[in-house]
Amino acid sequence: MALTVDYYFAPNSPWTYLGHERFAQIAKAAGASINVLPVDLGGKVFPVSGGLPLAKRAPQRQPTGSSN
């Protein structure tokens, strides 16, 4: 039986960037194929949830270059 994982991700998310390689390794080790499904958080999710994209958040909530 073929294993397929639906992979919903936001291309501009730092979490996607940090987790993608590990996710791909896990899927490969399991013999799974990946159904890539990008999600537009900025245009669809943030407006209805009240959230803001990273670049529009208060400066205190944006990265400073140091690890917190």
C-alpha positions in Angstrom: 0.0 0.0 0.0 1.5 3.3 -1.1 1.8 5.9 1.7 1.1 9.6 0.8 1.4 12.5 3.2 -0.6 15.7 2.5 2.0 18.5 3.4 0.2 21.8 4.0 2.8 24.5 4.5 3.3 28.3 4.3 6.3 29.0 2.0 7.2 32.2 3.8 7.0 30.7 7.3 10.3 30.3 9.2 8.9 27.1 10.7 8.5 25.6 7.2 12.1 26.6 6.5 13.4 25.0 9.7 11.3 21.8 9.5 11.2 21.0 5.8 14.4 19.0 5.5 13.7 16.8 8.5 10.1 16.2 7.3 11.4 15.1 3.9 13.9 12.7 5.6 11.1 11.2 7.7 8.8 10.7 4.7 11.6 9.1 2.7 12.5 6.7 5.5 8.9 5.7 5.7 8.7 5.2 1.9 6.0 7.9 1.7 5.4 10.2 -1.1 4.6 13.9 -0.3 1.6 15.7 -1.7 2.8 19.4 -1.5 0.0 21.8 -0.7 1.2 25.4 -0.1 -1.2 27.6 2.0 -1.5 31.4 1.8 -1.6 32.4 5.4 -1.1 36.1 4.7 -4.0 36.4 2.3 -6.5 33.9 3.8 -5.8 32.9 7.4 -4.4 36.0 9.0 -7.3 38.3 8.1 -9.9 36.0 9.6 -7.8 35.0 12.7 -6.6 38.4 13.6 -2.9 37.3 13.3 -0.2 39.3 11.5 2.6 38.2 9.2 6.0 38.4 10.8 7.0 41.6 8.9 3.9 43.4 10.2 4.2 42.5 13.9 5.6 44.8 16.5 9.4 45.2 16.4 9.6 43.4 19.8 8.1 40.3 18.1 10.4 40.3 15.1 13.7 38.5 15.0 16.7 40.5 16.2 19.5 38.2 15.0 20.0 36.7 18.5 18.7 33.4 19.7 16.1 33.9 22.4 
